[in-house]
Amino acid sequence: MGDFNGTLDDRALSAVTSPLRSAQSEAGAGFGLTWPASFPVARIGHILVRGVDPRSSWTLPATDSDHLPVAARLKL
């Protein structure tokens, strides 16, 4: 989980992201856009999983960060 400062199709992140699944893509409602917090147009914060099943994923209310935080419910 983290603020990757990149989308899942960013080739610079593929070594980290390619073996994992996105909780938002699999179980999220909507687009899950996280940046910028004031008017999100891109998803650059991710919860990526392997070995667990995402049940839901969502963004949380804005904080002092320029990105929205993300959350997910996972089945272990």
DOKOL-177159 format. One record per atom (N, C-alpha, C): residue in one letter; residue number from 0; x, y, z; chain. Coordinates in Angstrom, 3 decimals, padded with zeros to 6 digits. Layout:
BEGIN
+--------+-----+----------+----------+----------+--------+
: residu : num :        x :        y :        z : chaine :
+--------+-----+----------+----------+----------+--------+
:      A : NUM :        X :        Y :        Z :      A :
...
+--------+-----+----------+----------+----------+--------+
END
This chain:
BEGIN
+--------+-----+----------+----------+----------+--------+
: residu : num :        x :        y :        z : chaine :
+--------+-----+----------+----------+----------+--------+
:      M :   0 :  000.867 : -001.141 :  000.000 :      A :
:      M :   0 :  000.000 :  000.000 :  000.000 :      A :
:      M :   0 :  000.911 :  001.199 :  000.000 :      A :
:      G :   1 :  000.516 :  002.221 : -000.755 :      A :
:      G :   1 :  001.333 :  003.409 : -000.688 :      A :
:      G :   1 :  000.988 :  004.465 : -001.707 :      A :
:      D :   2 :  001.653 :  005.565 : -001.534 :      A :
:      D :   2 :  001.572 :  006.690 : -002.444 :      A :
:      D :   2 :  002.690 :  006.492 : -003.458 :      A :
:      F :   3 :  002.361 :  005.924 : -004.579 :      A :
:      F :   3 :  003.369 :  005.570 : -005.571 :      A :
:      F :   3 :  003.746 :  006.736 : -006.479 :      A :
:      N :   4 :  002.983 :  007.810 : -006.426 :      A :
:      N :   4 :  003.218 :  008.953 : -007.309 :      A :
:      N :   4 :  003.265 :  008.535 : -008.773 :      A :
:      G :   5 :  002.488 :  007.532 : -009.105 :      A :
:      G :   5 :  002.396 :  007.073 : -010.478 :      A :
:      G :   5 :  001.179 :  006.183 : -010.639 :      A :
:      T :   6 :  000.692 :  006.090 : -011.853 :      A :
:      T :   6 : -000.451 :  005.225 : -012.139 :      A :
:      T :   6 :  000.037 :  003.795 : -012.333 :      A :
:      L :   7 : -000.872 :  002.850 : -012.362 :      A :
:      L :   7 : -000.485 :  001.450 : -012.502 :      A :
:      L :   7 :  000.087 :  001.124 : -013.878 :      A :
:      D :   8 : -000.118 :  001.979 : -014.858 :      A :
:      D :   8 :  000.476 :  001.731 : -016.177 :      A :
:      D :   8 :  001.817 :  002.454 : -016.350 :      A :
:      D :   9 :  002.356 :  003.028 : -015.283 :      A :
:      D :   9 :  003.658 :  003.683 : -015.308 :      A :
:      D :   9 :  004.743 :  002.613 : -015.402 :      A :
:      R :  10 :  005.469 :  002.583 : -016.508 :      A :
:      R :  10 :  006.476 :  001.544 : -016.736 :      A :
:      R :  10 :  007.594 :  001.596 : -015.704 :      A :
:      A :  11 :  007.870 :  002.749 : -015.136 :      A :
:      A :  11 :  008.922 :  002.861 : -014.127 :      A :
:      A :  11 :  008.577 :  002.086 : -012.857 :      A :
:      L :  12 :  007.292 :  001.837 : -012.620 :      A :
:      L :  12 :  006.848 :  001.111 : -011.427 :      A :
:      L :  12 :  006.548 : -000.363 : -011.700 :      A :
:      S :  13 :  006.655 : -000.788 : -012.935 :      A :
:      S :  13 :  006.184 : -002.128 : -013.305 :      A :
:      S :  13 :  006.898 : -003.253 : -012.563 :      A :
:      A :  14 :  008.151 : -003.090 : -012.192 :      A :
:      A :  14 :  008.841 : -004.151 : -011.445 :      A :
:      A :  14 :  008.164 : -004.407 : -010.101 :      A :
:      V :  15 :  007.601 : -003.364 : -009.513 :      A :
:      V :  15 :  006.904 : -003.497 : -008.231 :      A :
:      V :  15 :  005.448 : -003.879 : -008.433 :      A :
:      T :  16 :  004.774 : -003.248 : -009.373 :      A :
:      T :  16 :  003.331 : -003.399 : -009.507 :      A :
:      T :  16 :  002.887 : -004.620 : -010.327 :      A :
:      S :  17 :  003.695 : -005.084 : -011.256 :      A :
:      S :  17 :  003.229 : -006.146 : -012.163 :      A :
:      S :  17 :  002.864 : -007.461 : -011.474 :      A :
:      P :  18 :  003.534 : -007.904 : -010.404 :      A :
:      P :  18 :  003.110 : -009.167 : -009.780 :      A :
:      P :  18 :  001.940 : -009.004 : -008.804 :      A :
:      L :  19 :  001.410 : -007.800 : -008.672 :      A :
:      L :  19 :  000.363 : -007.523 : -007.690 :      A :
:      L :  19 : -000.946 : -007.154 : -008.366 :      A :
:      R :  20 : -002.041 : -007.217 : -007.601 :      A :
:      R :  20 : -003.365 : -006.842 : -008.102 :      A :
:      R :  20 : -003.839 : -005.598 : -007.364 :      A :
:      S :  21 : -004.542 : -004.752 : -008.055 :      A :
:      S :  21 : -005.067 : -003.532 : -007.464 :      A :
:      S :  21 : -006.404 : -003.795 : -006.778 :      A :
:      A :  22 : -006.479 : -003.446 : -005.490 :      A :
:      A :  22 : -007.749 : -003.581 : -004.764 :      A :
:      A :  22 : -008.822 : -002.711 : -005.415 :      A :
:      Q :  23 : -008.459 : -001.524 : -005.860 :      A :
:      Q :  23 : -009.427 : -000.620 : -006.485 :      A :
:      Q :  23 : -009.937 : -001.200 : -007.796 :      A :
:      S :  24 : -009.047 : -001.712 : -008.621 :      A :
:      S :  24 : -009.467 : -002.282 : -009.911 :      A :
:      S :  24 : -010.374 : -003.492 : -009.725 :      A :
:      E :  25 : -010.103 : -004.299 : -008.707 :      A :
:      E :  25 : -010.873 : -005.524 : -008.502 :      A :
:      E :  25 : -012.156 : -005.328 : -007.705 :      A :
:      A :  26 : -012.160 : -004.413 : -006.753 :      A :
:      A :  26 : -013.314 : -004.340 : -005.853 :      A :
:      A :  26 : -013.752 : -002.918 : -005.519 :      A :
:      G :  27 : -013.143 : -001.941 : -006.146 :      A :
:      G :  27 : -013.460 : -000.556 : -005.807 :      A :
:      G :  27 : -014.714 : -000.051 : -006.484 :      A :
:      A :  28 : -015.298 :  000.947 : -005.875 :      A :
:      A :  28 : -016.440 :  001.637 : -006.463 :      A :
:      A :  28 : -015.923 :  002.912 : -007.120 :      A :
:      G :  29 : -016.273 :  003.124 : -008.357 :      A :
:      G :  29 : -015.814 :  004.322 : -009.053 :      A :
:      G :  29 : -014.374 :  004.195 : -009.505 :      A :
:      F :  30 : -013.763 :  005.334 : -009.784 :      A :
:      F :  30 : -012.412 :  005.346 : -010.340 :      A :
:      F :  30 : -011.322 :  005.317 : -009.275 :      A :
:      G :  31 : -011.619 :  005.708 : -008.060 :      A :
:      G :  31 : -010.610 :  005.714 : -007.000 :      A :
:      G :  31 : -009.529 :  006.740 : -007.215 :      A :
:      L :  32 : -009.865 :  007.859 : -007.828 :      A :
:      L :  32 : -008.875 :  008.897 : -008.118 :      A :
:      L :  32 : -008.389 :  009.542 : -006.828 :      A :
:      T :  33 : -007.086 :  009.825 : -006.749 :      A :
:      T :  33 : -006.498 :  010.294 : -005.495 :      A :
:      T :  33 : -005.720 :  011.604 : -005.601 :      A :
:      W :  34 : -005.418 :  012.070 : -006.800 :      A :
:      W :  34 : -004.573 :  013.264 : -006.950 :      A :
:      W :  34 : -005.103 :  014.187 : -008.025 :      A :
:      P :  35 : -005.042 :  015.496 : -007.784 :      A :
:      P :  35 : -004.791 :  016.171 : -006.513 :      A :
:      P :  35 : -006.013 :  016.070 : -005.607 :      A :
:      A :  36 : -005.808 :  016.210 : -004.335 :      A :
:      A :  36 : -006.901 :  016.020 : -003.367 :      A :
:      A :  36 : -008.051 :  016.985 : -003.608 :      A :
:      S :  37 : -007.744 :  018.180 : -004.085 :      A :
:      S :  37 : -008.789 :  019.188 : -004.269 :      A :
:      S :  37 : -009.720 :  018.873 : -005.436 :      A :
:      F :  38 : -009.234 :  018.179 : -006.447 :      A :
:      F :  38 : -010.043 :  017.796 : -007.609 :      A :
:      F :  38 : -009.347 :  016.616 : -008.299 :      A :
:      P :  39 : -009.521 :  015.403 : -007.766 :      A :
:      P :  39 : -008.747 :  014.252 : -008.251 :      A :
:      P :  39 : -009.002 :  013.905 : -009.715 :      A :
:      V :  40 : -007.907 :  013.719 : -010.451 :      A :
:      V :  40 : -007.975 :  013.337 : -011.859 :      A :
:      V :  40 : -007.119 :  012.112 : -012.179 :      A :
:      A :  41 : -006.333 :  011.634 : -011.205 :      A :
:      A :  41 : -005.469 :  010.461 : -011.424 :      A :
:      A :  41 : -005.424 :  009.612 : -010.154 :      A :
:      R :  42 : -005.219 :  008.326 : -010.343 :      A :
:      R :  42 : -005.057 :  007.426 : -009.198 :      A :
:      R :  42 : -003.569 :  007.110 : -009.058 :      A :
:      I :  43 : -002.937 :  007.747 : -008.056 :      A :
:      I :  43 : -001.512 :  007.503 : -007.822 :      A :
:      I :  43 : -001.252 :  006.943 : -006.427 :      A :
:      G :  44 : -002.291 :  006.755 : -005.636 :      A :
:      G :  44 : -002.204 :  006.044 : -004.364 :      A :
:      G :  44 : -002.874 :  004.695 : -004.559 :      A :
:      H :  45 : -002.221 :  003.628 : -004.136 :      A :
:      H :  45 : -002.712 :  002.287 : -004.448 :      A :
:      H :  45 : -002.635 :  001.360 : -003.247 :      A :
:      I :  46 : -003.548 :  000.422 : -003.201 :      A :
:      I :  46 : -003.431 : -000.735 : -002.323 :      A :
:      I :  46 : -003.318 : -001.928 : -003.264 :      A :
:      L :  47 : -002.135 : -002.529 : -003.264 :      A :
:      L :  47 : -001.847 : -003.652 : -004.150 :      A :
:      L :  47 : -001.732 : -004.914 : -003.308 :      A :
:      V :  48 : -002.245 : -006.012 : -003.832 :      A :
:      V :  48 : -002.329 : -007.233 : -003.029 :      A :
:      V :  48 : -001.814 : -008.444 : -003.791 :      A :
:      R :  49 : -001.454 : -009.452 : -002.996 :      A :
:      R :  49 : -001.145 : -010.789 : -003.509 :      A :
:      R :  49 : -001.448 : -011.735 : -002.360 :      A :
:      G :  50 : -002.210 : -012.777 : -002.629 :      A :
:      G :  50 : -002.515 : -013.760 : -001.606 :      A :
:      G :  50 : -003.708 : -013.414 : -000.729 :      A :
:      V :  51 : -004.378 : -012.325 : -001.002 :      A :
:      V :  51 : -005.615 : -011.966 : -000.312 :      A :
:      V :  51 : -006.619 : -011.498 : -001.356 :      A :
:      D :  52 : -007.897 : -011.474 : -000.983 :      A :
:      D :  52 : -008.935 : -011.064 : -001.915 :      A :
:      D :  52 : -009.515 : -009.715 : -001.508 :      A :
:      P :  53 : -009.429 : -008.705 : -002.391 :      A :
:      P :  53 : -010.055 : -007.418 : -002.099 :      A :
:      P :  53 : -011.573 : -007.554 : -002.104 :      A :
:      R :  54 : -012.217 : -007.020 : -001.095 :      A :
:      R :  54 : -013.681 : -007.028 : -001.002 :      A :
:      R :  54 : -014.266 : -005.673 : -001.350 :      A :
:      S :  55 : -013.542 : -004.604 : -001.029 :      A :
:      S :  55 : -013.958 : -003.249 : -001.394 :      A :
:      S :  55 : -012.744 : -002.337 : -001.280 :      A :
:      S :  56 : -012.835 : -001.191 : -001.937 :      A :
:      S :  56 : -011.763 : -000.205 : -001.891 :      A :
:      S :  56 : -012.388 :  001.163 : -002.126 :      A :
:      W :  57 : -011.847 :  002.190 : -001.462 :      A :
:      W :  57 : -012.429 :  003.518 : -001.570 :      A :
:      W :  57 : -011.405 :  004.568 : -001.170 :      A :
:      T :  58 : -011.690 :  005.809 : -001.526 :      A :
:      T :  58 : -010.869 :  006.929 : -001.072 :      A :
:      T :  58 : -011.493 :  007.502 :  000.194 :      A :
:      L :  59 : -010.647 :  008.086 :  001.008 :      A :
:      L :  59 : -011.065 :  008.702 :  002.267 :      A :
:      L :  59 : -011.090 :  010.217 :  002.108 :      A :
:      P :  60 : -011.694 :  010.933 :  003.049 :      A :
:      P :  60 : -011.729 :  012.392 :  002.960 :      A :
:      P :  60 : -010.326 :  013.000 :  002.956 :      A :
:      A :  61 : -010.227 :  014.156 :  002.357 :      A :
:      A :  61 : -008.955 :  014.860 :  002.240 :      A :
:      A :  61 : -008.339 :  015.154 :  003.607 :      A :
:      T :  62 : -007.013 :  015.137 :  003.625 :      A :
:      T :  62 : -006.233 :  015.497 :  004.805 :      A :
:      T :  62 : -005.371 :  016.703 :  004.424 :      A :
:      D :  63 : -004.279 :  016.911 :  005.108 :      A :
:      D :  63 : -003.358 :  017.997 :  004.746 :      A :
:      D :  63 : -002.474 :  017.636 :  003.555 :      A :
:      S :  64 : -002.553 :  016.402 :  003.074 :      A :
:      S :  64 : -001.768 :  015.951 :  001.929 :      A :
:      S :  64 : -002.365 :  016.466 :  000.629 :      A :
:      D :  65 : -001.572 :  016.455 : -000.432 :      A :
:      D :  65 : -002.101 :  016.811 : -001.750 :      A :
:      D :  65 : -002.757 :  015.614 : -002.432 :      A :
:      H :  66 : -002.744 :  014.441 : -001.770 :      A :
:      H :  66 : -003.395 :  013.231 : -002.279 :      A :
:      H :  66 : -004.487 :  012.793 : -001.319 :      A :
:      L :  67 : -005.527 :  012.151 : -001.860 :      A :
:      L :  67 : -006.531 :  011.540 : -000.994 :      A :
:      L :  67 : -005.994 :  010.216 : -000.467 :      A :
:      P :  68 : -006.260 :  009.881 :  000.787 :      A :
:      P :  68 : -005.875 :  008.562 :  001.295 :      A :
:      P :  68 : -006.819 :  007.490 :  000.742 :      A :
:      V :  69 : -006.343 :  006.251 :  000.748 :      A :
:      V :  69 : -007.137 :  005.129 :  000.257 :      A :
:      V :  69 : -007.301 :  004.078 :  001.355 :      A :
:      A :  70 : -008.346 :  003.283 :  001.219 :      A :
:      A :  70 : -008.620 :  002.209 :  002.183 :      A :
:      A :  70 : -009.166 :  001.019 :  001.404 :      A :
:      A :  71 : -009.070 : -000.145 :  002.004 :      A :
:      A :  71 : -009.625 : -001.351 :  001.379 :      A :
:      A :  71 : -010.012 : -002.349 :  002.460 :      A :
:      R :  72 : -011.001 : -003.145 :  002.140 :      A :
:      R :  72 : -011.389 : -004.274 :  002.988 :      A :
:      R :  72 : -010.920 : -005.523 :  002.239 :      A :
:      L :  73 : -010.128 : -006.345 :  002.945 :      A :
:      L :  73 : -009.530 : -007.521 :  002.322 :      A :
:      L :  73 : -009.979 : -008.787 :  003.042 :      A :
:      K :  74 : -010.070 : -009.886 :  002.307 :      A :
:      K :  74 : -010.349 : -011.192 :  002.914 :      A :
:      K :  74 : -009.027 : -011.961 :  002.944 :      A :
:      L :  75 : -008.605 : -012.305 :  004.154 :      A :
:      L :  75 : -007.340 : -013.031 :  004.325 :      A :
:      L :  75 : -007.527 : -014.507 :  004.126 :      A :
+--------+-----+----------+----------+----------+--------+
END
